[in-house]
Amino acid sequence: MRQTKFSIAILVLFLSIVLAACSVDSEAADARSTKAGKSTTVYDYLSREVVIPDKVERIACLYAFTGHVVTMLGEGDKIVAVNNGLQRDNLLNEINPVISDAVVPNRGDKINIEELANIGPDLIFIQESTAKDEGEVRKLDELNIPYLVVNFNSIEEQQQAIAMIGKAIGRSREAERYIDFYNDIIAQVSEGVKNIPEKYRIRVYHSVNEATRTDAAGSLPAEWMKIAGVTNVSVGENLKLTDGKYFANLEQILLWNPEAILVNEDGVSDYILSNPQWETLQAVKNKKVYQLPNGVSRWGHPGGLETPLAILWTAKTLYPDKFSEVNMEEVTGEFYQDFFNYKLDEDYIAKILSGKNMRIPKGN
C-alpha cells in the first residue's frame, strides 16, 4: 500500500512538471505571436487565399480603382506606388497629395518589378488583366509580397471589391458604410423610376472614353443604366471587341438613333455635337448630349468609384420630374465631405458636375 501511494505521488509530481513546462511553452508562443502581429486572410477576385500582415503601412495601387478606394477608406497616406492614371485625377490628388509623389512601376499591365521591390510595399493591388499574364504573375510570386487581384463587371462584384479592399487594409467598417450608401441610392432611384413603362424609357447611347466605345451586356454600366431607368441602346447588340473594350460603328449608332447620349470623357460631347456625321441623331438635334460628372473618378465609368452618384445623376438629368427633390449640388458636396473628409466650395462642385477639366490629358 505504501509503495502504491508513493508511486501515485511520483506520477502526480511528474504530471505537474510536464503541465508547467507546457504552460511556459504556450505563453512563449503567445508572446512570439503577439510580437509578430496577427494576420488577415482575404480571398481576391480569382478566389486566391491571400494572407495579409496585420500592419499594412505601404500599399501599391497598380489598378486605379484601388487607389480611389484606399483613399476613400482613410488609408491614402500609405500609398507608395500607383499606376499613372491615378496621377491624372485632379481632385484625387488634391485630397491625397501623396499620389502625385508615388512611384509608377507599371505601364498598362507590365510591372517594373525591380522598381516595385525597391519601394518595399507590404501589400499590392493589381487588376485581372495583369493576373492573366503568366510572366507578370511569376515576377510577383518571386517578390514574395502579398498581392490581391481586383476586378468587377457588376454592382455586386464592385461592392465585393470594396469590401475586400477594406478588409485587407483594416477598414471594413468604412467599406460597409459606403456600400450601405450605394444600396440606399439604388433603392431611391429604383423607387423613382419603377412606374415608367418600358416603351417610355429614354433610349440612351453611352460613350466610354471614346465616341464609339460603349457598353456590352454583362457590364457594370449596362447594369447601372438600367437601374437609372433608361434603355441602353448598345446592350445586346453586335459590338466589336478590341483589347477587352467594346466598340460600335457609326452606322450602328445612326440606326439606334438614341434620344440622349451620355459621355464620360471631357471633349467627346463637343466632338459629337460638332461633327456632321452625327448631326442626324435626335440626341444631337435636341442638344441632349450630356457630359457625365467627374470627381475622384469619372462617374459611371466601368472602372470608376462613384457609380451610385452616376445612377442618381442620370435619373435626375433624364427624368427631372421624377426626382425634383434631388439637389445634385448638395448630394455631391455631402458625398465628398462624408466619404473623403474633403469640403468643396460651390465653384468646385459645379466643376465636378460639368465634368470639364477634371483630369490631366494623356501625354501631359
N, C-alpha and C positions, 0 to 999 in steps of 0.2 A: 504493500500500500504506500509506504514512504517513497519507494522508488517510482511509483506511478505519479504521485504528487510532484516529485522532483522533476520528472520528465515533462509534465504539463507546464511547470513553472519555466523550464528552459524553452519550451515551444512558444509560450506567451512572450517571453523576452525577445526571442528571435523575430517573431512577427512584428513586435513593436519597433525593432530596429529597422526592419525592411520597410514598414509603412512610413517611418520617419524619413528614411532615405528617399522614398518615392515622392513624399511631400516636398522635400527640398528640391528635387529634380523638377517637379511640376512648377514650383514657384520660380525657379531659374528660367524655365521655358517661357512662362508667362512674362517674366521681365524682359527676356530677349524679344518676345513678340511685341510687347509694348514699345520697346526701343526701336524696333524695326518699322513699326507702324502697321496699321491694318491695310487691307486691300479691298477693292470692289470688283466684282465680276460683272461684265457688261456683254451683252450679245449685240453685235452690229447688224447692218443690213443683210449681210451674207450669212447670218446666223453663226458667225465665228464667236467663240467664247474667249473673251479678252480680259485679262487680269490687269486692273488699273491700280497704281500705287495710291495710298490714302492721301498723300500730299502731292498734288499736281501743281507745280509752280511755274512751269514753262510749257506753253502749248503752241503747236504748229498747226495752223488752219490752212491746209492746202486745197480746200474747197471753200469758195467764197461764202456760201450759206452758213458754214460752221463758224466763220468769223463774226457774222451778224448775230448768230445765236449766243456764242460765248460772250460777246459784248453785252447783249441784252440781259443775260442771266447774271451779270455782275462780275465776270472774271476777265474782262477785256484787257486789264493791265498785265495779264500773264501771257499774252500773245507775243511770241518771239519770231514767228515765221508765218508768211501768208502767201497766197497766190497774188499775182499782180492786179487782178480785177478788184480786189478789196481796196487797193490804194487809189482807185479811181472814184470811189464813192465819197463825195464831198461831206455829206452830213455825218456819215460813219466816222470819218477821220477827224471831224470836229468833236464828236462825242468821245472818241477813243484815239487820241493822238499817237499812241504807241504804234499803231498800224502803219503810219507813214514811215517810221524808222525801222520797221521789222524787215528781216531778211526775206528775200523772194527766191527760194531754192527750186522752184518749179516753173516751167513754161508749158502750159497745157497739162498733159498727163505725164510728162517726163520730169523726173526729180534729179537734181544735183545732190546725190547722196552725201558727198563729202561736205558740201556747204551745210546741209541739214545736220549732219553729225557734229560739225563744229559749233553750231548754235546750241546743241545739247537739250532738246526738248524732252519733257517727261511723258508727253502724250502727243500723238499725231492724228489728225483727221484727214482722210483722203476721200475722193469721190469714187464711184463704182468704176468709171472708165479707167482710172489708174489701176484699180484692183484687177482688171481684166488683162492687164499687161504682165505676163509672167516674169519678164525681166525686171520690171519695177517692183513686183512683189518679192522677188528674190533679194533685191537690194534692201528692201525694208526689213525682211526677215533677218538678214545678216546684221542689220543695225541693232537688233535686239532691243528696240524701244516699242512699247505697245502702240498699235495704231488701230483706228476704227474706220470702217468703210461706211460712208453716209450716202444715202440716195433715197429718192421718193418720187412716185408717179401719181399719188393720190393724196387727199387730205388726211386720211388715216395714216398713211406712211409718213407724211410730213410731220404730223403730231408725234408719231413714234420716234422720228429722228430727233425732234426737240427734246423729248423725254429721255432718250438715250444719252444725248449730249449732257443734259442736266445731271443725270446720274453719274456720268463719267467725271464731271468736274465738281461734284458735290453741291449741285444747285437744283435738286429735284423739285423742291417746293416752288421755286421761281418758275421752273418749266411748267409745272401743273397750273400755276396761276395764269400763264399765257394761254395754255390750252383751254382753260375754262373761258377766257375772254373770246377765244377763237370760236368755241362752240356756242357761246351766247350770241355772237354776231350771226352765225349760221341760222340759229333759231329765229332771231329777229327778222332777218331777210326772208327766210322761208315763209314765215307768217305773212309778211307783206305782199308776197307775190303769189300766194297759193291759189287765189281765185282768178288769176289771169288765164283765160282759155288758151290752149296751145296755139290756135290759129292767130291769136292777137299778140303773141310774144314776139318781141322785136328780134329781127334776124340780123345777126352781128358777125362781122368778119374781124378776127383778132390777129393783128400783125405783131410778131415776136422778133424784135431787134431789126429785122429786115422787112421790107414791104411785102414780100411774098412768102416769108416764113410764117407758119401758122400752127394750129393745134390739130393733133390727131386724136382719135378715140383712145380712151385709156390714159390720157394725160391729166396732169393737175389742172391746167387752165380749162380743159373741157369740163371738168367736174365743177370748178368754182363758178364758171359762167352759167352753167345750168342752175346752180343754186341761186344765182342772181336773177333768174327768171328770163333769160334770153335764149334764143336758138342760135347756136354756134354753127354757121353755115359750112365750115370745113370738116366738122366731125363726121366720120363715116364715109368721107369722100376718098377718091383715089389720089393720094398725095405722093410726091417723090421723096424718098428717104435718102438723105445725104449726111454722112458722119453723125448719125443719131438725131438729125433735125429734119423736120417735115416741111416741104415746100409745095405751094400751089403754083400754077402758072396763071398769067394774067387772063387768059381766055376763060379759065375756070371761074375766076373771081368775077369777071363780067357776067357770066351766066348765072352765078349765085345772086348777083345784084343786091348786096346787103343794104338794109335800111340804115345801118350805122357801122362805123369802123372804129375799133379801139387799137391804139398803137402804144407800145411801151418804150420806144427808143426816140430820144429827142431828135427832131428833124424829119422823121418819117411822115408825120402828118402834113408838114409843109410840102414834102415831095409829092404825096398823093394828091393834095389839093391843087397843086400847080402843074401836074403832069397831064397833058392832053389825053394820054392813053387811058386815064382813069376817069375822065370827066363825064362819061355817060352813066356812071353809077349813081343811083338815087342818093346814097350816103354823101357823095361829093356834091351833087346838085343842091342838096338841102343843108350843106355845111355841117353834117353830122359825123365828122371825123374827129375823134377825141383822143387827146394825149392822156394816157394814164398817169397818175401822180408818181413821183419818185422821191423816196425818203432815204432811209438807210439802205434800201434796195429798191428796185423797180417793182412797184405794186403789181401783183398778178403775174409776174414773170415766172416761168417754170421752176427757176431756182431761187426765187425771191422769198423774203421772210413775211412781208406784210400782206399775205393772202387774204386774211379776214377784212382788212381795210379795202382791198380791191373789190371784194364781194359787195360791201356796203356802198362804196363809191359808185360802182357800176349800176346797182339797183337805184340809187338816188338820182344818178345822172339820166338814166333812161326811163325811169318811172317816177318822176318828181312828185306826182300827186299821191303816190302810194307811200312816200317817205318824206312828207312835208315837215315832219317833226325833227328830222335828222339835220343837224348842223355839222357839216363836214369839217369846218374850221375848228369847232370845239372838239370834235372827236379826234382830229389829228393832233391838236395840241395836247390833249389829255393822254393820248397813246404814248407819245414820246416822253412825256413827263412821268407817266406811271411805269413804263417798262424800260426806259433808258435813263431815268432821272435827269432829263435834259429839258429845260424850259425854252420854248421857242416863242419869238415875238410874232406879231401878226404878219409882218412882211415875209418872214421865213416860211410861215405856214402857207401863205399864198404861193410862194415859190415852189414848195413841195407839191401843192395841188396842181400847179401849172405843168409840172414835170420837166421844166426847162432848166438847163444849165446846172443839173444836179450831179452830173458825172463828168470826169475829165475824159475827153475823147481819146480813143485809142491812138497810140503813137506820140502823144504829147508828154 
